[in-house]
């Protein structure tokens, strides 16, 4: 307060001391900080969503062979299939 700076966390103390105008300024600072954080979160979530939509569109446009090559069978799954189907490799 001596420097003329009002911080968001000072609002309750200012209100308790009957400095309602300064408490309102502190509340405004707090709201602006929260709004910037919300906006950053919205932008980040929008970017993630756009990337997911892009990947889904690419997947939808792929042919069956392209999908199979993009998602290869793991070694474990291949070994299990060989055992289940009786494939010995001889």
ZICORVEN-V242135 format. One record per backbone hydrogen bond with DSSP energy under -0.5 kcal/mol. NH is the residue of the N-H (numbers start at 1). CO is the residue of the C=O. Records with the same first field share a line. If there is no record, write none. Layout:
# ZICORVEN-V242135
NH: CO / CO
This chain:
# ZICORVEN-V242135
4: 1
7: 5
10: 7
11: 8
14: 10
15: 11
16: 12
17: 13
18: 15
19: 14
20: 18
23: 19
24: 20
25: 21
26: 22
27: 23
28: 24
29: 25
30: 26
31: 27
32: 28
33: 29
34: 30
35: 31
36: 32
37: 33
38: 34
39: 35
40: 36
41: 37
42: 38
43: 39
44: 40
45: 41
46: 42
47: 43
48: 44
49: 45
50: 46
51: 47
52: 48
53: 49
54: 50
55: 51
56: 52
57: 53
58: 54
59: 55
60: 56
61: 57
62: 58 / 59
67: 63
68: 64
69: 65
70: 66
71: 67
78: 74
79: 75
80: 76
81: 77
82: 78
83: 79
84: 80
85: 81
86: 82
87: 82
88: 86
